[in-house]
Amino acid sequence: MLGLAKIALSLLGASSVLAKGDRIEADVHQLRSLSLELPFIDEGFQMRNYDFGGDAIVNTLSHIRLTADQSSRMGYVWSTSTLPSEYWKLDFEIKVGGKGGYLYGDGMAMFVATERMSPGPVFGNRDYFTGLGLFFDTYPNGKHDFATPFVMGMVGDGKTAYDGAHDGDANRLGMCEAYFRNLKDATKVSVTYMKGEFVNVQLQLQPKDKWINCFTMTNVTLPEHAYLGFTALTGDISDNHDLLSVRAETMRPEALKNYNYMPNVPVTVTPPIGSSSLAFVFKLVLVVGACGGLFVGYKKYAATSAQRF
């Protein structure tokens, strides 16, 4: 009987864990009006929940190309409805790349802002925006102690300009190095927001890679009635900037009171080594190896010369 009682208690505990998990899943609500998936357009050849403009092109078989790999291009796509004000989670896929081997840019961005469809110099969006800006920057305008490309976040108040001359140094609330350019597959990005608590950004550069905790901004409250936008910009140098999919979700207010959604990851993490850093290490090894080879050759030559005399 004691054994049966233990089994019963174990089953009861397992069912309670499953039930709690089921309740969490049941609390998740996909925001279909803010999601984007193939073929992006409806039967009437219209984007039902988004508007796009500038140089953006919708490819119904694969992606939305915000800019082609051509100079002086600007493209954008903006939702027609606003995000919830308390909590949301966005999962999207991007692909950035082109023919440029050493010079390319400028980059693309995700915005959660009260202003929409306002083209400008901040990765294709207006300056002095109000809300969250997440920038995928591929061109360094200034000197930094980190590698490019990188991902950074800022919160605009509608009055402060983006520090474009220094790649947002004056605005940066979080960043990480991440070489997302010219990869075989799309890069996955996950952004989670909880009002007054945090914005967390995570990346999966390639399908088999581990997720990177890029950064977490704490004590963040974004404005209400904010739209979701994706933008891109090229100047004298260029790249393809593609958006492949967007999934948006939220949770019921009751669930937010009962659960702690703060990501179980450190606020500050060591940035992943960018390709430029790896290239520097590789070149350093080559130089050291070459110097070593020359030294050994010289020693052998000196020894041979000495034997002749």
C-alpha positions in Angstrom: 0.0 0.0 0.0 2.9 2.4 0.8 4.4 1.7 -2.6 1.0 2.5 -4.3 0.7 5.7 -2.3 4.2 6.8 -3.4 3.3 6.1 -7.0 0.0 8.0 -6.7 1.8 11.0 -5.1 4.4 10.9 -7.9 1.7 10.9 -10.6 -0.2 13.7 -8.9 3.0 15.8 -8.7 3.8 15.1 -12.4 0.2 16.0 -13.4 0.4 19.3 -11.5 3.7 20.2 -13.2 2.1 19.4 -16.6 -1.0 21.3 -15.7 1.0 24.4 -14.8 2.9 24.1 -18.0 -0.3 23.7 -19.9 -1.7 26.9 -18.3 1.4 28.8 -19.3 1.0 27.6 -22.9 -2.7 28.4 -22.8 -1.9 31.9 -21.7 0.1 32.6 -24.8 -1.8 34.4 -27.5 -0.4 34.9 -31.0 -0.9 38.4 -32.4 -1.8 37.4 -36.0 -2.4 41.1 -37.0 1.3 41.7 -36.2 2.8 38.5 -37.6 4.2 38.1 -41.1 4.6 34.8 -43.0 4.7 33.6 -46.5 3.3 34.6 -48.9 2.9 37.9 -47.1 -0.1 39.0 -49.3 -3.7 37.9 -49.5 -5.9 36.9 -52.4 -6.3 40.5 -53.4 -2.5 41.0 -53.6 -2.5 43.2 -50.6 -0.6 43.1 -47.3 -3.5 43.0 -44.9 -1.9 44.0 -41.7 1.2 45.9 -42.9 2.2 48.7 -45.2 5.4 48.8 -47.1 7.2 51.5 -49.0 10.4 53.1 -50.3 12.5 50.5 -52.2 11.0 47.5 -50.4 10.0 44.6 -52.6 7.7 41.7 -51.5 8.9 38.3 -52.8 5.9 36.0 -52.2 8.2 32.9 -52.3 10.9 33.8 -49.8 11.2 37.3 -48.2 10.5 41.0 -48.0 13.6 42.8 -49.4 13.8 46.1 -47.6 16.8 47.2 -49.8 18.6 45.5 -52.6 22.4 45.5 -52.8 22.5 48.9 -54.5 23.5 52.3 -53.3 21.2 55.0 -51.9 18.3 52.7 -51.1 15.7 52.9 -48.3 12.9 50.5 -47.6 10.4 49.8 -44.8 7.4 47.8 -43.6 5.1 48.9 -40.8 2.2 47.3 -39.0 -1.2 48.9 -39.2 -2.1 48.0 -35.6 -0.2 48.6 -32.4 1.5 46.3 -29.9 0.1 45.6 -26.5 1.4 47.9 -23.8 2.1 45.5 -21.0 3.9 42.5 -22.5 4.9 41.2 -25.9 7.4 38.8 -27.5 8.6 39.1 -31.1 10.4 36.4 -33.0 11.7 37.3 -36.5 14.2 36.2 -39.1 16.5 38.4 -41.1 19.2 37.9 -43.7 21.8 40.5 -44.5 24.5 40.2 -47.2 25.8 41.2 -50.6 28.8 41.3 -52.9 30.8 43.7 -50.8 33.9 42.0 -49.4 35.3 44.8 -47.1 32.9 47.7 -47.4 29.1 47.2 -47.0 26.2 48.7 -45.2 24.5 50.5 -43.7 22.2 48.1 -41.9 18.6 47.5 -40.8 16.5 48.0 -37.8 13.4 46.9 -35.9 11.3 49.7 -34.3 8.5 49.7 -31.8 7.5 53.4 -32.1 4.5 55.7 -32.0 5.5 57.2 -35.4 5.1 55.0 -38.5 5.9 55.2 -42.2 8.3 58.1 -41.6 11.5 57.5 -43.7 14.7 59.0 -42.5 18.4 58.6 -41.8 18.2 56.1 -38.9 18.5 52.9 -40.8 15.6 54.0 -43.0 13.5 55.5 -40.3 13.0 59.1 -39.0 15.3 60.6 -36.4 13.9 61.7 -33.1 11.6 58.7 -32.9 9.6 57.7 -29.8 10.0 54.2 -28.7 12.4 51.2 -29.1 15.1 51.0 -31.8 17.0 47.8 -32.4 19.8 48.3 -34.9 21.7 45.7 -36.9 24.7 47.9 -37.8 27.1 46.7 -40.5 29.2 49.8 -41.1 31.3 51.6 -38.5 31.2 55.4 -38.7 33.7 55.8 -35.9 36.4 53.9 -34.1 35.3 51.4 -31.4 36.7 48.7 -29.2 34.3 46.2 -30.6 33.8 44.6 -34.0 31.3 45.2 -36.7 28.6 44.0 -37.4 26.9 44.5 -34.1 23.4 44.8 -32.6 22.5 47.7 -30.3 19.3 49.0 -28.7 18.1 52.5 -27.7 14.9 54.0 -26.4 14.0 57.3 -28.1 12.0 60.0 -26.4 11.1 62.0 -29.5 13.5 64.8 -28.6 16.9 63.1 -28.6 18.8 62.6 -31.9 20.4 59.3 -32.8 24.2 59.7 -32.6 24.8 58.5 -36.1 28.3 59.9 -36.4 29.5 57.5 -33.6 27.1 54.6 -34.3 24.8 55.4 -31.4 27.5 55.7 -28.7 25.5 58.4 -26.9 22.2 56.4 -27.1 23.3 52.8 -26.5 21.5 51.0 -23.7 22.7 47.5 -24.8 24.7 45.9 -27.5 26.6 42.8 -28.6 28.9 41.8 -31.5 27.2 39.4 -33.8 28.4 38.4 -37.3 25.0 38.0 -39.0 26.2 39.0 -42.5 26.5 36.7 -45.5 25.5 33.6 -43.6 24.0 30.6 -45.3 20.7 30.7 -43.4 18.6 33.4 -41.8 19.5 34.8 -38.4 16.7 34.4 -35.8 16.0 37.2 -33.3 13.9 37.1 -30.2 12.8 40.3 -28.4 10.8 40.2 -25.2 9.3 43.2 -23.5 7.6 43.6 -20.1 6.5 47.0 -19.1 8.6 48.7 -16.5 10.9 45.7 -16.3 13.0 44.8 -19.3 13.7 44.4 -23.0 15.7 41.3 -23.7 17.3 40.5 -27.1 18.5 37.1 -28.1 20.0 35.8 -31.3 20.5 32.5 -33.1 22.9 33.2 -35.9 22.5 29.8 -37.6 20.1 26.9 -37.1 22.6 24.7 -35.3 24.1 27.5 -33.2 23.3 28.1 -29.5 21.1 31.1 -28.7 23.1 34.2 -27.7 21.9 36.4 -24.9 22.7 39.7 -26.8 21.7 42.1 -24.1 19.0 43.1 -21.6 17.8 46.6 -20.9 16.2 47.0 -17.5 13.6 49.5 -16.1 12.2 50.1 -19.6 8.7 51.5 -20.2 7.8 52.0 -23.9 5.1 54.3 -25.0 1.6 53.0 -25.5 0.0 52.7 -29.0 3.4 51.8 -30.6 3.6 50.3 -34.1 6.0 47.6 -35.2 8.4 48.5 -38.1 11.3 47.0 -40.0 13.5 49.4 -42.0 16.8 49.4 -43.9 19.2 51.9 -45.5 22.1 51.9 -47.9 24.4 54.8 -48.8 27.5 54.8 -51.0 28.0 51.2 -50.0 25.2 48.6 -49.8 23.8 45.2 -48.9 20.6 43.2 -49.3 18.5 43.5 -46.2 15.8 40.9 -46.0 13.0 40.2 -43.6 11.8 36.5 -43.8 9.1 36.2 -41.0 7.7 37.8 -37.9 5.8 36.1 -35.1 4.2 38.3 -32.4 2.6 37.1 -29.2 1.4 38.3 -25.9 -0.1 36.9 -22.7 -3.3 37.4 -20.7 -3.1 40.1 -18.0 -4.0 37.5 -15.4 -0.9 35.4 -16.4 1.4 38.4 -16.1 0.4 38.7 -12.4 1.2 35.1 -11.6 4.4 34.4 -13.4 7.9 36.0 -13.6 8.9 36.3 -17.2 12.3 37.9 -16.6 14.7 35.8 -18.7 16.9 33.5 -16.7 20.1 34.9 -18.2 22.7 37.4 -17.0 22.1 41.1 -17.7 25.7 41.5 -19.0 27.3 38.9 -21.1 30.6 38.7 -22.9 30.0 39.6 -26.6 30.5 36.8 -29.1 33.7 37.2 -31.0 33.0 38.9 -34.3 34.6 37.8 -37.6 36.9 40.8 -37.6 38.3 39.7 -34.3 38.8 36.2 -35.5 40.4 37.5 -38.7 42.8 39.6 -36.6 43.8 36.6 -34.5 44.3 34.5 -37.7 46.5 37.2 -39.3 48.5 37.5 -36.1 49.2 33.7 -36.1 50.3 33.9 -39.7 52.7 36.8 -39.0 54.2 35.1 -36.0 54.6 31.8 -37.9 56.2 33.6 -40.9 58.7 35.4 -38.5 59.5 32.1 -36.9 60.1 30.4 -40.2 62.4 33.3 -41.3 64.4 33.0 -38.0 64.9 29.2 -38.4 65.9 29.7 -42.0 68.4 32.4 -41.0 69.9 30.1 -38.3 70.4 27.3 -40.8 72.0 29.7 -43.3 74.4 31.1 -40.7 75.4 27.6 -39.6 76.1 26.5 -43.2 78.1 29.6 -43.9 80.2 29.0 -40.8 81.0 25.4 -41.9 82.3 26.6 -45.3 85.0 28.6 -43.5 
